[in-house]
């Protein structure tokens, strides 16, 4: 397996539809001033004495004494926080200090208050490169996606204008494949999957699936595990590739495989016989292909195989070997049995 790379400027921009909505959290409560108490006034105009028990006062017909009025001034009321939505402008850069992204962004802003299921509540959404939204003052989480590159950060909205710029550190990955020896592969027979890095499949997470040859995947900078599929049987190549921020990485993966077709004939170079059930097995007996057609074809990696052609009660077989290169036709003769 070989890998050929080249780096260029990031070109692909992916746009996703979106919508926006506002959310207004409740303003914090304003503490009430402490109550003031006054001593009762006696008939002679003097304040009631603080001495004596409640029982004695009651016997004399005198109201029970109360605490004097507080001399501590009431705490000033906290200034009310405006609950009206405030303007917020969101922008994104490919790299720190780099070019501002002009399209292909999807913004999501979440309120930090959780819903009953424990999830963040979506407060606003936008698919504009420069998102112009309005949010009530408070704390939020901002998530921006650029293709398959994504980053999140906190956002504090205050009264007045609010601006926030986020750095995605994104790059591009363009994939292709060929047969060893630079034999081209029809693009309809190729597909690619991209995973996060890891030592095994159990440690990897799918990032993108079923990408066509020459598709550009926009990804966060980092190392990814790439799988190339040539056909639908066993021609598979894997590689770990690095994506750099602000750059496009071109990679070509090489398969040791070939396109193989079959036909049942009564003589070499003869006409194909119809009504045949085909089975292809590896040298150790594992079935890799079954088909019922006159001219079946498939893609097989290098190795030794046996093909079985069943027509009615008759079964014809032939051992054959696959080597990387141009397409090859395998004839199974009926006359040698």
N, C-alpha and C positions, 0 to 999 in steps of 0.2 A: 504493500500500500504506500502510496506517496501522496503528498499534499502540496499543492502549488498555491501561493498566496500573493496578492498585491494589494496595496493600500491606496485609497483615494479619498475624496471628500464625500461626506454623508449626503445621500441624495434622496432617499425615499422618505416620504412623509405620509403618515396614515391618519385619516380623519375619521372620527366617530361621531355620530349624532348625539345630542345632549339636550338638556333643558335646565332651567334655573328656577329656584324658589327661595323665599326668605323665611327665616325663623327668628323669633324675638323672645329671648329668655326674660323671665320676670325680673324687675328691678329689685335690688336688695331692700329689705324693710328698714324704715327710719325709726330709730328708738324714740319712744314717747318720753316727755319730761317727767321727772319725779313729782308726785302729788305733794301739796303743802297743807300742813295741819295748823289750826289756830286754837288757842285756849278759850274756853267759854267766859263770858263777861257776867260778873255778879251784879246784883241789883244796885249796889253802890258804885258801880262803874269800874271796880277793880277786877283784875283777873283772878280766877280761882286759884287757891293755894295748891301747890304740888304735893303737900304733905297730907297725911291721913289716909286711911284705908277706904276702899270702895264701900265697905259695910257702913262705916261711920258716916260717910257722905250721904249714903242712901238714907240713913236714919234721920239726918238733919234736913233731908229734902234737897240736898245739894247735888248737882250733877257730878259724876265722877270726873276726876281731872284727866286731861289729855296731854299729849306731848306738845311742847311749844312748836311753833312754826319753824321749819328747817331754814337755817341761814345759808345752807349750801346752794349756790345757784344751779339751776337745771342745766344738764348737759346740752350743748347746742345740737340741733338736728343735723344729721349728716346730709351733705348736699345730694340731691337726687341725681342718679345717673340717667342720662337720656336713653329712653328705650327705643327711640326711632331708629330705623335702619341707617347705617352710615355707609358712605361710598368706600369700596374696596377695589383695588386694581392689582391683578395678579399677572406676572410675566415669568418666562422660563428661558434659561440659557442652556446651550448644548454642553458647554464646559465653563468652569469658573473663569470669568473675564472674557469669555468667548462670545460668539454671535447669538443674538436673541432669536429664538425659534419663532418663525412667522406663520406656521400652520401645522395642523396635525395633532394639536393638543386636546386633551380632555381633562377638565378640572372638576374635582368633586370636593366640596367643603362639608365637614361633619361637625355637628354640635357635640361638645364633650359630654353632654347629658346622655345617659344610656336609656334605651327603650326597655320595656318589660322583659325582653328576651336577652338583654345585656349587650345589645349592639349599638354602635354609634348612629345617631340620627342624621340623615342627609339634610343639610341646610340649604345648599345651593349647588348647581351644576352648570357648566358652560363648556362649549366646544370651540370657543374663540381663542386665538393665539394670545391676545391680551384680554383677559377676562375682566369685565366691568360688572361687578355685582354689588348688592347692598346687604349688610348684615347688622343685626343689633349688636351693641357693645357686648363683649364677652370673649370667652376662650373657644377656639375651634381647632380642628385638624384639617390641613389642606393636603389633598392627594392629586398629583398631576401625572398623566400617562402620555407617553410619546411613542407610538407603536407599542412595542413590548417592554420599553424602558419605563420605569415608574419610580417615583420618590414621594415621600410624605414628610410634613413638617408641621409644627404648631403655628397658630396664628392668633394674635391678640388684637381684637378690634376695639378701638377707642373712639370717643367723639371726635369728629373731624375726618380728614382724608386719611386713608390707610393704603400703603403700598407694600407689596411683598414680591420679591424675585427669588426663584428657586433654580438650582443647578441640577440638571439631570445626569451629567456625565455619560452621555449616550453615544453609541457608535453603531455602525451597520455591518451586517454579515451577509454576503452573497455567495451562494453555494452552487457548485456544479460537479459533475462526475464524468469519468471516461473509463474505458477499458485500458488496462496496462498496455503500453505501446502507443498511447494517444489515439486509440480507436474511439471515434465518437459514439455516444449512446443516444438513441432517440429520446427526446425529452418526455414523451408520453410514458416511457418506461422507468422514469426516475421520480423519486420523492424523498424528502428529508424530514427528519425529526430533530428538534433541538431540546436538550435537557440541561439543567444546572450541572455543575461539576460534581463528581463523587467517585468513590472507588467501586461502587456496584450500582445496579439498577435500583436497589432498595434505597440507596442514599440520594438518588437523583429525582428531580421534579421536572415534569414536562413544562417547557416554555412555549414551544410551537410545534405543530404537527402537520404532516402532509404538505410541506412547502414544495413548490415546483422548482425545477432548475432555474437559476438566475433570479428567483425572488429575493428581495432584500428584506431582511428582518432587522428592525431597529431594536437594539438591546442595551441594557445598562452595561457599562464597561466591566469586563471580567472574563473568566474562562468558562467555556461551555462544552458539553459533550454532544457531538453531532453524529447522527446515524444516517447513512445513505443506503437506500433500497433500490436495487436494480432488478426490476421484475417483481414477481410475487412469491418466489420460492425460497431460495437460500443464498442469493447473492447480496450480501450485506457487508458494509464497511463502516468502521467507527473511527472517530478521531476527536481529540480534545483541541479546541481552537480558542484563541484569545481575541477578544474584541477590545479595541482601544477607543477611548472617548474622542469624539470629533473626527473619526476616521472610518472609512469603508474597507472592510477586510474581504478580499476575494479568495475563495478556497476551492480547489478542485480535488476530489477524492477519487482514487483509482481502484477499480474492481478487477479482480482476477476471475473473469467469468466470460460467458459467451451466450448468444442467442442460439437455441437449438430447435429444429423442427423435425418432425417424423412423418414417414409414410410407409404403408405396407404395400409391397410390390411382388409380382410373380417373377420378375427378372430385374436385374440391375438397370436402372434408368427407366423402368417401366411406369405405366400409369398407376396412380394411387388407387388402392382398393378401398371402397367405402364400407360403412357399417362396422367400424372397429372400435373396441374399447381399449384405451391405452393406460398403462401404469408405468411410472418410472420410479426405480428404487436406487438407493445408494448401495455401495459395495457391502455394507453391513446389514442390508435388508430394510432400511427405513424408507417408507413411501414418501416421495416428495411431490409427485404430480399424478393426477388422474384426469382423463379427458375422453370424450366420445365425439370424435370428429374425423374427417378424412385427412386434414393437414394440421394436426395439433402443433403448437409451438410454445416454448417457454424460455426462461433464462436460468442457467445453472452455473454455479461456481465451479472452479477447477476441481477435477476428481474423477473417480471411476464410478460407472453406473451400469444398470441393466434395464432395458426397456422390454415390456411385455405387451404384445398386440393380440387381443382376443377377438376372434371372429367366429360367431356361432359356438361350436364345441371345441374349436381349435385355438390353441394358444401358441404364438410364435414369440421368440425372444432373441435379444442380441445384447451382448456386452459392448459398451463404448466408453470412450474417454473424452472429457471436456478439457480443452486448453483455452486460455484467454486469447481472444482475437475476434476475427470476423465471424458472422453468423455461419452456422454449419447445418447441413441436412443429414439426418440418419435414416438410411433405408433398412427396413426389415423384410427379408426375403421369405416367401412361402415355399420356394422350390428346394431349399436346403434341408427340409424336414421330411 
